[in-house]
């Protein structure tokens, strides 16, 4: 299993997408980095899901009452792609 920070994995995934979109690499190399991209995508998804659970846990105790606030992963991803800093 790949172990790296979310930001590192996302950056590497973006680089893979750029390379695949350029189309200037062989089929074999494309398949190899596509496989790596899938692994990175799964890692990012897992880390986002874990972060979502942490947010819900952290919000779970407020004024002595259990509360949860849904964390929308898709909205965060959309914002990052629309406004990359």
KEMI-474576 format. One line per 10 residues: number of its first residue (from 1); their letters; for each residue x, y, z of N, C-alpha, C, O. Coordinates in pm, whole numbers, padded with zeros to 5 digits, always signed. Each point is the difference from the previous one (the first is absolute). Layout:
N
NUM = a = X Y Z X Y Z X Y Z X Y Z ~ ...
***
This chain:
85
1 = xxxxxxxxxx = +00084 -00119 +00000 -00084 +00119 +00000 +00088 +00125 +00000 +00101 +00006 +00070 ~ -00140 +00090 -00147 +00073 +00126 -00009 -00026 +00081 +00126 -00115 +00012 +00044 ~ +00220 +00045 +00014 -00018 +00089 +00115 +00061 +00134 -00033 +00122 +00012 -00018 ~ -00207 +00089 +00010 +00045 +00137 -00020 -00112 +00093 +00041 -00115 -00040 +00012 ~ +00151 +00164 +00009 -00100 +00099 +00038 -00095 +00024 -00116 +00034 -00019 -00116 ~ -00156 +00062 +00151 -00103 +00025 -00100 +00049 +00096 -00107 -00017 -00026 -00120 ~ +00077 +00135 +00161 +00044 +00103 -00095 +00103 -00054 -00098 -00002 +00032 -00118 ~ +00093 -00115 +00170 +00102 -00061 -00086 -00065 -00095 -00101 +00033 +00001 -00119 ~ -00125 -00082 +00167 -00067 -00096 -00087 -00082 +00072 -00107 +00000 -00041 -00116 ~ -00069 +00148 +00155 -00081 +00075 -00095 +00088 +00067 -00106 -00034 +00000 -00118
11 = xxxxxxxxxx = +00147 +00055 +00161 +00093 +00064 -00094 +00053 -00103 -00101 +00005 +00027 -00120 ~ +00033 -00143 +00171 +00052 -00106 -00088 -00109 -00048 -00095 +00027 -00027 -00117 ~ -00150 +00017 +00166 -00112 -00040 -00084 -00024 +00103 -00110 -00026 -00037 -00115 ~ +00033 +00164 +00148 -00017 +00106 -00101 +00110 -00007 -00106 -00027 +00022 -00119 ~ +00149 -00053 +00160 +00111 -00014 -00095 -00025 -00118 -00094 +00027 +00009 -00120 ~ -00079 -00118 +00174 -00031 -00117 -00082 -00107 +00034 -00102 +00012 -00036 -00118 ~ -00116 +00106 +00161 -00108 +00039 -00092 +00056 +00087 -00112 -00034 -00020 -00117 ~ +00120 +00115 +00151 +00061 +00086 -00103 +00080 -00081 -00101 -00009 +00023 -00120 ~ +00088 -00119 +00170 +00080 -00084 -00090 -00089 -00083 -00092 +00028 -00012 -00120 ~ -00133 -00043 +00175 -00091 -00081 -00081 -00073 +00086 -00103 -00021 -00043 -00113
21 = xxxxxxxxxx = -00017 +00164 +00152 -00070 +00089 -00093 +00089 +00046 -00114 -00047 +00021 -00112 ~ +00177 -00004 +00139 +00093 +00041 -00107 +00008 -00107 -00108 +00012 +00032 -00119 ~ -00019 -00158 +00160 +00000 -00109 -00097 +00133 -00025 -00069 +00003 -00059 -00108 ~ +00107 +00102 +00169 +00131 -00015 -00064 +00082 -00115 +00060 +00122 -00001 -00011 ~ -00191 -00095 +00073 +00070 -00115 +00058 -00057 -00128 -00060 -00109 -00002 -00057 ~ +00186 -00104 +00070 -00041 -00128 -00059 -00122 -00057 +00072 -00035 +00041 +00110 ~ -00027 -00137 -00175 -00116 -00066 +00058 +00038 -00070 +00130 -00072 +00010 +00100 ~ +00185 -00080 -00100 +00043 -00070 +00120 +00023 +00096 +00116 -00044 -00025 +00112 ~ +00111 +00137 -00140 +00025 +00098 +00105 -00132 +00064 +00045 -00018 +00028 +00119 ~ -00072 -00005 -00213 -00131 +00056 +00034 -00075 -00092 +00096 -00057 +00045 +00099
31 = xxxxxxxxxx = +00059 -00174 -00128 -00068 -00096 +00087 +00065 -00005 +00137 -00069 -00011 +00102 ~ +00201 +00019 -00099 +00073 -00004 +00126 -00036 +00120 +00088 -00029 -00016 +00118 ~ +00032 +00136 -00176 -00030 +00117 +00083 -00150 +00012 +00026 -00040 +00059 +00101 ~ -00044 -00114 -00189 -00144 -00003 +00026 -00027 -00085 +00124 -00080 +00038 +00086 ~ +00147 -00152 -00077 -00015 -00087 +00118 +00043 +00074 +00126 -00067 -00007 +00103 ~ +00179 +00078 -00111 +00047 +00079 +00114 -00104 +00107 +00036 -00025 +00026 +00117 ~ -00033 +00035 -00218 -00102 +00102 +00022 -00122 -00055 +00071 -00057 +00066 +00088 ~ +00016 -00186 -00125 -00115 -00063 +00066 +00031 -00023 +00148 -00084 +00026 +00086 ~ +00205 -00073 -00057 +00039 -00022 +00140 +00000 +00132 +00077 -00046 +00006 +00114 ~ +00098 +00099 -00176 +00003 +00130 +00065 -00140 +00055 +00021 -00030 +00060 +00103
41 = xxxxxxxxxx = -00056 -00081 -00201 -00139 +00045 +00012 -00069 -00070 +00117 -00072 +00064 +00077 ~ +00094 -00192 -00066 -00059 -00076 +00112 +00055 +00048 +00134 -00073 +00011 +00098 ~ +00203 +00018 -00095 +00063 +00051 +00122 -00061 +00134 +00039 -00033 +00022 +00116 ~ +00018 +00068 -00213 -00059 +00132 +00027 -00144 -00015 +00049 -00040 +00067 +00095 ~ -00036 -00154 -00159 -00139 -00022 +00041 -00006 -00051 +00143 -00081 +00045 +00080 ~ +00167 -00140 -00048 +00004 -00058 +00135 +00035 +00108 +00102 -00063 +00009 +00105 ~ +00163 +00073 -00136 +00040 +00105 +00093 -00110 +00104 +00017 -00020 +00051 +00110 ~ -00050 -00018 -00217 -00111 +00095 +00010 -00114 -00058 +00085 -00061 +00071 +00079 ~ +00033 -00199 -00097 -00104 -00064 +00080 +00038 -00001 +00147 -00085 +00022 +00087 ~ +00213 -00048 -00057 +00046 +00002 +00139 -00009 +00141 +00058 -00037 +00017 +00116
51 = xxxxxxxxxx = +00071 +00083 -00196 -00010 +00139 +00045 -00146 +00035 +00027 -00031 +00070 +00097 ~ -00058 -00117 -00184 -00143 +00024 +00019 -00047 -00058 +00133 -00075 +00065 +00073 ~ +00119 -00185 -00043 -00038 -00064 +00126 +00055 +00078 +00119 -00068 +00015 +00101 ~ +00191 +00035 -00114 +00058 +00080 +00109 -00078 +00128 +00022 -00025 +00039 +00114 ~ -00015 +00027 -00223 -00078 +00123 +00012 -00132 -00029 +00071 -00040 +00074 +00090 ~ -00025 -00182 -00129 -00126 -00036 +00064 +00021 -00032 +00147 -00084 +00035 +00084 ~ +00194 -00102 -00051 +00029 -00029 +00141 +00029 +00128 +00077 -00049 +00018 +00112 ~ +00127 +00070 -00170 +00034 +00124 +00068 -00123 +00087 +00023 -00009 +00069 +00101 ~ -00084 -00073 -00193 -00123 +00077 +00016 -00103 -00075 +00084 -00106 +00054 +00033 ~ +00138 -00177 +00002 -00095 -00085 +00071 -00029 +00042 +00142 -00103 -00040 +00054
61 = xxxxxxxxxx = +00189 +00117 +00009 -00024 +00043 +00137 -00001 +00151 +00001 +00104 +00066 -00005 ~ -00224 -00013 +00010 -00017 +00145 +00002 -00108 +00032 +00102 -00114 -00045 -00012 ~ +00149 +00121 +00111 -00094 +00034 +00107 -00056 -00126 +00065 -00115 -00003 +00044 ~ +00197 -00101 -00038 -00042 -00123 +00063 -00098 -00083 -00081 -00044 -00106 +00045 ~ +00011 +00152 -00164 -00095 -00072 -00085 +00072 -00056 -00122 +00082 +00068 -00061 ~ -00114 -00191 +00025 +00062 -00054 -00122 -00053 +00071 -00123 -00121 +00014 -00020 ~ +00213 +00031 -00062 -00035 +00065 -00126 +00093 -00050 -00108 +00117 -00030 +00026 ~ -00167 +00022 -00143 +00087 -00026 -00115 -00036 +00101 -00108 -00114 +00044 -00012 ~ +00213 -00010 -00064 -00020 +00087 -00115 +00064 -00069 -00118 +00121 -00023 +00001 ~ -00198 -00012 -00101 +00058 -00072 -00113 +00107 +00082 -00070 -00015 +00121 -00021
71 = xxxxxxxxxx = +00120 -00187 -00014 +00112 +00060 -00070 -00007 -00051 -00142 +00014 -00119 -00024 ~ -00037 +00208 -00071 -00020 -00040 -00138 +00133 -00002 -00076 +00050 +00104 -00041 ~ +00005 -00222 +00023 +00127 -00017 -00068 -00005 +00055 -00142 +00092 +00068 -00043 ~ -00199 -00096 -00028 -00010 +00045 -00140 +00002 +00151 -00011 +00058 +00054 -00094 ~ -00121 +00016 +00189 +00001 +00146 -00003 +00141 +00054 +00022 +00040 +00095 -00066 ~ +00034 -00156 +00157 +00137 +00043 +00027 +00087 -00022 -00122 +00079 +00087 -00037 ~ -00092 -00203 -00026 +00079 -00029 -00120 -00035 +00097 -00112 +00089 +00049 -00069 ~ -00217 -00021 +00051 -00043 +00093 -00105 +00058 +00138 +00025 +00046 +00066 -00094 ~ -00047 -00021 +00218 +00057 +00132 +00033 +00149 +00003 -00029 +00051 +00100 -00051 ~ +00020 -00208 +00082 +00145 -00003 -00023 +00033 +00003 -00148 +00100 +00061 -00039
81 = xxxxx = -00181 -00124 -00044 +00028 +00000 -00143 -00042 +00131 -00065 +00059 +00041 -00100 ~ -00160 +00026 +00155 -00043 +00128 -00054 +00093 +00112 +00042 +00025 +00093 -00076 ~ +00028 -00102 +00199 +00084 +00106 +00055 +00133 -00055 +00050 +00029 +00012 +00119 ~ +00053 -00072 -00206 +00128 -00052 +00049 +00091 +00115 +00040 +00032 +00087 -00081 ~ +00010 -00088 +00206 +00087 +00107 +00051 +00138 -00020 -00041 +00087 +00081 +00034
***
